């Protein structure tokens, strides 16, 4: 089951943070069709937010066809956004986590890491340091 977290400093509306976390979990294969999302009551108890905020996030995901509500049972995942091999994704996440640990040891803070990440994501990797294989 997904474990929602909120970032009060992000400037992103709470319902959008919840919806984005579900989309990320779907993309990473952490949520699969048939999985049940936490009830609004469970999310409210954990995050101390308005139940309508949770319902708004779930309605947005429902409009996108990603989840569906079953009366009296809850909200369930209908489809995934993952198109990759789960084992490969796990390996890539582990490699990225190792890089983040190295970056922190080098004294980088979150803003530094975000800047590097976004710069690389927006760049053509073939032109960065002569990389020809993005799996390197």
Secondary structure as UniProt FT lines:
FT   TURN            8..9
FT   HELIX           14..27
FT   TURN            28..29
FT   TURN            33..34
FT   HELIX           40..47
FT   HELIX           51..63
FT   TURN            64..65
FT   STRAND          67..70
FT   TURN            71..73
FT   STRAND          74..77
FT   HELIX           86..105
FT   TURN            106..107
FT   HELIX           110..122
FT   HELIX           125..127
FT   TURN            129..130
FT   TURN            134..135
//
